[in-house]
């Protein structure tokens, strides 16, 4: 299975993003994912979409994301539903 990116929409100084990583890390290997932080401050569209809801995780489509707060179990279900 080819490794894909799990995008973590974040920005500098996001303390909730650190909490989200604790939930994310255990699932990366299970789903063969790499965690790739995406700073929303660098993109006006992403800032508009996610500015009030980061951390947000996704697999690429900005209309199919999981917003914080989420548990590892909730993320596991979300990822399982999107497994190719």
C-alpha beads as a LAMMPS data file, in Angstrom:
LAMMPS data file: protein, C-alpha beads

84 atoms
83 bonds

1 atom types
1 bond types

-500.0 500.0 xlo xhi
-500.0 500.0 ylo yhi
-500.0 500.0 zlo zhi

Masses

1 110.0

Atoms # bond

1 1 1 0.000 0.000 0.000
2 1 1 1.400 3.373 -1.021
3 1 1 1.907 5.900 1.740
4 1 1 -0.371 8.947 1.521
5 1 1 -0.379 12.249 3.369
6 1 1 -2.723 13.000 6.225
7 1 1 -2.919 16.776 6.118
8 1 1 -3.000 18.644 9.406
9 1 1 -4.299 22.149 8.814
10 1 1 -2.602 24.224 11.469
11 1 1 -0.792 27.474 12.124
12 1 1 2.078 28.711 14.255
13 1 1 1.364 28.539 17.967
14 1 1 -1.678 26.269 17.706
15 1 1 -1.724 24.526 21.102
16 1 1 -4.757 22.422 20.175
17 1 1 -2.785 21.109 17.210
18 1 1 -0.291 19.543 19.620
19 1 1 -3.192 17.804 21.397
20 1 1 -4.526 16.590 18.056
21 1 1 -1.158 15.047 17.165
22 1 1 -1.428 12.800 20.239
23 1 1 -4.640 11.382 18.755
24 1 1 -3.202 11.167 15.229
25 1 1 0.198 9.509 15.776
26 1 1 -1.074 6.006 16.723
27 1 1 -3.069 5.753 13.471
28 1 1 -0.428 6.800 10.957
29 1 1 1.158 3.366 10.647
30 1 1 -2.193 1.534 10.613
31 1 1 -3.323 3.522 7.568
32 1 1 0.149 3.928 5.996
33 1 1 -0.041 7.708 6.292
34 1 1 2.538 10.467 6.682
35 1 1 1.513 13.491 8.722
36 1 1 1.982 16.665 6.673
37 1 1 1.312 19.971 8.438
38 1 1 -0.256 22.668 6.246
39 1 1 -0.009 26.223 7.608
40 1 1 -3.305 27.915 6.820
41 1 1 -1.714 31.348 7.305
42 1 1 0.036 30.806 3.960
43 1 1 -3.248 30.394 2.057
44 1 1 -6.168 32.833 2.064
45 1 1 -8.703 30.152 1.084
46 1 1 -7.570 27.754 3.806
47 1 1 -7.597 30.580 6.359
48 1 1 -11.191 31.362 5.400
49 1 1 -12.227 27.684 5.502
50 1 1 -10.449 26.569 8.657
51 1 1 -9.446 29.709 10.557
52 1 1 -11.914 29.088 13.366
53 1 1 -11.750 25.297 13.456
54 1 1 -8.076 24.242 13.444
55 1 1 -6.761 21.725 13.974
56 1 1 -8.411 20.037 11.026
57 1 1 -7.273 16.826 9.317
58 1 1 -7.965 15.731 5.779
59 1 1 -6.733 13.598 2.941
60 1 1 -6.751 16.349 0.314
61 1 1 -10.353 17.380 -0.342
62 1 1 -11.088 20.516 1.685
63 1 1 -14.804 19.663 1.761
64 1 1 -14.145 16.296 3.448
65 1 1 -12.289 16.969 6.688
66 1 1 -12.450 16.130 10.373
67 1 1 -12.406 19.135 12.703
68 1 1 -11.153 19.243 16.267
69 1 1 -12.145 18.062 18.796
70 1 1 -11.773 14.408 17.807
71 1 1 -10.518 11.309 19.562
72 1 1 -8.237 8.652 18.116
73 1 1 -11.319 6.413 17.890
74 1 1 -13.281 9.015 15.910
75 1 1 -10.316 9.589 13.602
76 1 1 -9.956 5.823 13.150
77 1 1 -13.599 5.552 12.014
78 1 1 -13.214 8.591 9.730
79 1 1 -10.089 7.124 8.102
80 1 1 -11.609 3.625 7.778
81 1 1 -14.560 5.101 5.873
82 1 1 -12.138 6.710 3.403
83 1 1 -9.743 3.822 2.915
84 1 1 -9.151 3.150 -0.773

Bonds

1 1 1 2
2 1 2 3
3 1 3 4
4 1 4 5
5 1 5 6
6 1 6 7
7 1 7 8
8 1 8 9
9 1 9 10
10 1 10 11
11 1 11 12
12 1 12 13
13 1 13 14
14 1 14 15
15 1 15 16
16 1 16 17
17 1 17 18
18 1 18 19
19 1 19 20
20 1 20 21
21 1 21 22
22 1 22 23
23 1 23 24
24 1 24 25
25 1 25 26
26 1 26 27
27 1 27 28
28 1 28 29
29 1 29 30
30 1 30 31
31 1 31 32
32 1 32 33
33 1 33 34
34 1 34 35
35 1 35 36
36 1 36 37
37 1 37 38
38 1 38 39
39 1 39 40
40 1 40 41
41 1 41 42
42 1 42 43
43 1 43 44
44 1 44 45
45 1 45 46
46 1 46 47
47 1 47 48
48 1 48 49
49 1 49 50
50 1 50 51
51 1 51 52
52 1 52 53
53 1 53 54
54 1 54 55
55 1 55 56
56 1 56 57
57 1 57 58
58 1 58 59
59 1 59 60
60 1 60 61
61 1 61 62
62 1 62 63
63 1 63 64
64 1 64 65
65 1 65 66
66 1 66 67
67 1 67 68
68 1 68 69
69 1 69 70
70 1 70 71
71 1 71 72
72 1 72 73
73 1 73 74
74 1 74 75
75 1 75 76
76 1 76 77
77 1 77 78
78 1 78 79
79 1 79 80
80 1 80 81
81 1 81 82
82 1 82 83
83 1 83 84
